[in-house]
Amino acid sequence: MTDIGIPFGDIAIPARLPEGSETLRMSEPEPLKDPAAAVQRALAQPIEAPPLALVAREKVLLAKAKGRVAQACIVVSDNTRPVPYKGEGGILMPIISALLAQGFSPENVILLVAAGTHRAMAQGELEAMLGEEAFASGVKVVQHDCLDEANLVHIGTTVRGTVAKINRLYVEADLKILTGLVESHFMAGASGGRKAICPGIFGEQGTFIFHSAALMAHPNARDLQLEGNPVHEESLTVAKMAGVDFIVNVTLDGAFRITGVFCGQLEPAHAAAVAKLKSYVGIPLNRQYDLVVTHGGFVAVNHYQAAKAAVASLGALKAGGGLILLANNKDPNPVGSNRYRTVLSMLKLAGAEALDRVLASPDWPFIPEQWQVQEWAKVFKKISMSDFVYYAPQLDDKDWRDLPGIDGQSLVGKDNTRKSAEETVPAVVNVAVERFLARRGFTLQDVAEGVCHIAYLADGPYGIPMYSGGSA
């Protein structure tokens, strides 16, 4: 048997796959030996920009010359991204400290949580993400609300027709700083940089074009692809309209250790981070697999976010193959919003091709978060829903009325719901693999002899299989 460890929340759960199965993983980048020093160095020696201290000081002096007190807005990600804000090597306090040292008052520094269309975070979640030191510094923490029209400012309309409304606190700030993690993104090519603004602190109406059916269906709207990617281009256009003084982006390895810190001007600093990312997250393949086993990683706090792991697996999957996805959907709403559920149930009932036709129809009223269901549809254009097994212990029978695929819990028996994830995850993997082999007429010997190919994606949504015969 082939032993694997499946990341699940804060633990790795041992499981076994048939002998002959392969473990695929991205190359291991070297973590920074002294991340705290690297952060300070990047702030002092940024890419194509003056040091943050100088930028901050100039903003203070300009505001003073106009008879005002300078305001700063630092955009931070929400808890769907493992950005290292706190602790050893954390990026947040060095930024705050630099601003305070140059004359910004704590009460005039705002940490704006780029929630996009996600739910608001609880106070405990904010404290766990940002750290006690940030709150003790006296700066304000505000969560973006994409529906709060009173706190949105219309800054223009893009060529594609996106109505750009941005959080007022950001627009009116003298100093505008973006922070974030640069990882592969299945729509925009890579996260970080411009995405902190669009969709991070964007009005909901703006997503109607930015996440439209046409842009989601574009062949370049995919992992690690920036050139010719309309989602990236639209996001960057809006960010430039809003204005950015400085960014602080990081790259991480599979253990969430910092591998690079990239500060400075929006485009070149983000481009440098993406170049670093591309150097290790791609997994070159010369074959695709009959069955792929993967996990949702840190990001899959709910079913909505787990789509990233499913789409990332497509490069490794044979058409008509099978996929097993295990995720710890620990969010208070383990599926997603009611709007997401509505469109997801349409996918389940009508199928991927029919859903795409509906979403592309001029008569269809755009529903926010339909874009994520359109990503799921990409999966079910390649494999059957009956060959997709999804397991998250937080989901119940009511949830599964809306979800496409097979409930992994049902394969091991509903009487096992009281068992821990450590017991259930390996059982689901074992039974789901046996089920797939039986449905295809394969045996364990076929796997051992290479007649049937099974792969485990050790990095889940973070490693991107790149099949030499094509991207998918």
N, C-alpha and C positions, 0 to 999 in steps of 0.2 A: 504493500500500500504506500501511497505518497502522502506524507504528513504536511499539513498546511496550518497556518495560524490566521484566523479571521479577525481583523480589528472590529470591535463591537463596543462602542462607547469608549470607556477608559481601559478596556482589557482586550487581550487577544485570545480568542477561543480556539483551542486545538480541534481540528477535524481531519478526516482522511478521505483521499480520493483513490480510485483504482490505480494499481501499478501501471506505469506507463504514462500517467497524466503529467503534464508539464506545468511548471510555475513560471509565469511571465512577470517580469518586473522591470521598471525603469532603471537606468544606471544610477549609481549612488554618488551624488555630488558630495564634495567635501564641505562639511559644516564649518562655519567660521570659528576659529579658535577663541577669539575674544569678541563676541558680538557687541558688547557694550562699547568697546573701543571703535569697532567698525561703524556703529551708528554715529558716534561723535565725529569720526573722520568724514563720513559721508555728508553730514550736516555742514561741516567746515569746508569741504572740498566737493561741492555738488557738480552735477553735470550741466554744463552750459548755463550756469546761473551763479550769482554771487552767493556767498555763505548765508545761511539762514539768519544768523545774527545781524548781518548787514542789511538784509532785506527787511527784517523786523524793525531795525533802528530807523531806516528811511521812512517806513510807514508811520512810525510814531512822530517823527519830525514833520512830515507832511500834514498829518492831522492837526498837530499843534499849531502849525503856521496858519491853518484855516480856523483856528479857535475851537477845535474839537478834541475829544479824547479818542485815541485810536481803538478800533474794535478789530478783534481777530476771530476768525472762524476756522477751526480745525475739523475737517470731515473725517469721521471714523466709520469703519464698517460695523455691521451688526454681528450677532453671534453665529451666523451661518458661515462665517469665515474665521479660520484659526489665526488671525493676525496677532503677532506677539506684542501686545500693547504694554503688558506689565512684566515685572520680574527682571531677572538678569538678562540684559540685552534687549529689554523692552523699548519700543520706539517712542512711546507717548511722553513720558516724563522729560526726556532730553529736549523734545520740541517745546513743551510747556515751559521748562526752565530757561530755554533760550529766549523765549518771548518775554518772560518776566524780567530777565536780566537786562533786556533792552528797553524797558519802560512800560510794557503793557501791564495793566492792573489785572489781577485774577478775575474780578467781576466783569471785565471786558474781553475775556477769552471764552469762547463758546466751543464746546465739543458737540458737533452736530452729527448724530447717528444717522448714517445713510441707509435707512430702512427700505428704500424703494417702495414696493407695494407689499412688503412683508408686514407682519403684525408688530405691534409695539412690544418692546422688551420690558420685563418686570424689573423693579429696582435691584433686586438681588442678582439678576442676570447682568445688569449693567455693571454692578460692583465687581462681580466675578470676572468680567471681561476687561474692564479698564483698570482695575486695581485700586486699593485703598488710597495710595499716594496721590493719584489723580484727583480723587474727590477731596482729599485733605488739602490740596493746593488752593482750593477756593474757586476754581473755574466752574462755569456752568455746563451742565449736560442737558441737551435738548434732543428729542427724537423727532426726526422728520415725519410728517404726516402728508402723504401724497394727495389726500382728499381735502385738506384744509386750505381752501382757496384764498382765505384772508392772509395766509402766510406764504403765498406763492406770488412771484413777480414774473410777468410776461416779458421776456427779453428778446423775442423775435420768433420767426417761423423759418424752418430750414427749406431748402430747395425741394426736398421730398414731401414737405407739408407738415412736418412735425411742429406742433405748437409747443414752444419751449417755455415752460413755466418752472422757475427754480425757487427753492426755499429763500424767503426774504432775508433771513439772517445771514445767509451766504452772500447774496447779491449786495447787501448793504455793508458788508464787512470791508475794512481797509486792507486787511491781510487775509488772503485766501490760501489755505493749505489743504492738500488732499493726502490721505494716507491709505494704505491698503496692501493686500497680498496679490502678487502676480502668479496666477496658476492658470492652467488650461481652462478655457471656457467654451462650451459646446455651441454657443451662438456667436459670441463676440470674438472668438479666437483666443483671447486671454483676458483675464480679469485685471483689476488694478487700473491705475492711471485715470483715464477719462470716465470710467464706469462709476467712480465715486460720485460724479455729478449726474450722469445719465446712464442708468436710471436711479442712482442712489438718492439724490435729493430733488428728483423730478416730480412734476405733477402727473397724476394718473392719466390725464387726457393725452399727454405726450407719448405714452406707450402705445397708443392706437396705431401710430405709424412705425415707431421704433421697433415694436414687437408685432408688426402686422404679419398676416399670413404670407404675403409676398416676400418679405425680408426673411422670415423664418425658413421659407422653402428654397432660398437661394443656395446654390451649391457651395459657395464660399463662406456661408455662415456656419462655420464648424470649428472644432478644436484646432488651435495653433495656427489658424489662417487669419492673417490681418490684411494682406494685400487683396484688394478687390472684395473685401467682406463688407457688405452694406451696413450690417449692424455695428461693426467697429467704426465705420466712416460716419455714421449718423451720431453715434455717441461722442466721437471726437469733435464733430462740428458743434454740437451743443456745448461741450466743455469749453471750447474756444470762445464761443459766444458769451459764456458766463464769466470767463476769465479765471486764470489760475496763476498764483504767484510762486508756488513751490509745491513739490510733491515729495512724499517719503514712502517708497514702496519696498517691499521685501520679497525674496523668494525663499522657499523652505524645502527641506528634504522630506522623505516619507515619515520621519519621526518628528516632524514639525520643528526641526532645528533650522536656524537661519543660515542660508547659503549665500546670501547677497543682500546688500542694502543699496538702494538706488535713489538718490535725492537730486533735486534740481528742477530744471525746466520740464514741463509736462511731456512733450513728445520725445525728446532724446532720452530722458531718464527712464520713461516707460519702455522705450524701444530697447534700451540696454538690459532692462529686467527681462523682457520677452526673449532676447537673445540668450540670456543665461538659462531661462526656463527651457527653451528648445534644445539646449545642449544635453539635457538629461531626461526629459519626460517622455520623449518618443520611444516606442518599443518596436524596432524593425522586425517584421515577420515575413517569412517566405511561404507561409501557408496559413490557412484559416482553419478553424476548429469546429467539430461537430457540436460540442458542448462547451460552454464557457461558464465558469463559476466566478462571481465577483462580489464585492461588498460596497456599501454606500459611503464608507469613510466618514470623516468628521462632518461633511456638509449635509448628509442625509438625515437631518433632524425630522423630516417628514417625507411623505411619499412624493410631494412636489419636488423637493430637492434631490430625491433619489434618481430622478430622471437623468441626472448628469452621469451617474455610474452606468446606467443602462445604455445611453448613447455612446459613452466612451468605449464600451465593449464591442461596438459594431465592427470595428476594424479587424477584430479577431474572430468574429462569428461567420460561419458559412451560411449562405442563404438557406433557409429551411432548417437551421440548426436549433439548438436549445440554449436557454439562458437561465441561470439560477442566481438570484440577487438577494443578499441578506443585508438588512439595515436596522439600525437602532433608531426608530422614529420617536425620539424622546420629547419632541415638541408637545406642548399642551394640546395642540390639534395635530395628531399624527398623520393625517392625510393632507390637509391644506384647507384653503378657504372654500366656502360654499360655491363660489364661482368656478373654482378649479374642479370641484367635484361634479358640477353640472356638465362641463364640457368633457370631463373624463368619462362620465357615464354614457355620453354620446359616442365616444370612441369605443367603449365596450360593446354597445348595442349595434352600431353601424359599421364598425371596422375602420381601418386606417385610410383607405382610398376614399371611401364615402365621406369621412370627416374632412379630409383635405378639400374635397369639392364644396362642401358646405361652407367651410371657413373662407374659401376663395370667392364665394358668391357675393356679388354687389348687394344682394338683399340681406346678407347676414349682418346683424348688429354686433359689432366687436364687443367681446367680453374680456376684460382684463384677466390675465393668467391663462387665456386660451393658448398662448405661445408654448407653455410647458407641455400641454397635451399634444400640441403639434410635434414636439420633440419625441414624446412617447410613440406617436404615430410612425415616426421613422423606424423605431424598433419593430413595430408590428407589420411594416412593409417587408421586413427581412425574415422574420420568424412568426410562427403562429402563436396566438395568445395561449393556446393549450400547451405550448412548449416553453412558456415563461413561468417560472416558479419564483414567487416573491415572499420573503418571510420577514416580518417585523412583529415582535411580541405585543406591541401596543395596539395592533389592529384587531377589530372584532368582526363578527358576521355582518353587522350593519354597515361597517366600512366597506366590506367586500362586495356589497351590492353595486358599488360604483367603480370598483377597481378591475382592470383587465388582467388576465392571467390566472394562475393557480395559487391559492393560499397555501403557503408552505406548512402552516400549522395544521391544515386539514390532512396533509399527507401522513402526519405522525399521530393524528387523533386529537380531537378536541379535549379529551380527558387529560391531555398532557399540558394544558395551558397553565397549570399551577407550577410546573417545573421551571427551573431557572433557564436563562438563555444559554448558560454553559452546558446544560444538558440538551436543550432543544436544538440549538444551531447544528451541532454535528449530526444529530438524528435527521434533521431536515435535509442536510446535504446528502447523507447516505441514501435516504429513501428517494429523494429527487433524482439522484444519479441513476439508481436502479430503475426508476420509472422511465427515464429517458432511454436507457439502453434497451429495456423491454419493448418500448414503443417503436424503436428502430430495428429491433431484431439483432442487436449487438450483444456480445458477451464480454465478460471481464478479460477473457483471453484476447478478444479483438482489440481491446484497449492496450493490453500489454504488448501485442504484436504490431501496433500502429495501424490497424485497420480502421479503428475509430479513434479520433483525436479529441482529447479533453484538455482544457487549459484552465488554470486558476490565475486571475489577475490580482496579484498581491497588493497592488497599489490602488485598487478600486478605481474611483473616478479621476485619480491624479496621473496615472500612467496612461499614455495614449497609444494603443496598438496601431502600427502603420504597416499595412499589408502591401508588399511590393507589387501585387497585382492590381492595386487600387486602394483608395482611402477607406472603402467599406466593402 
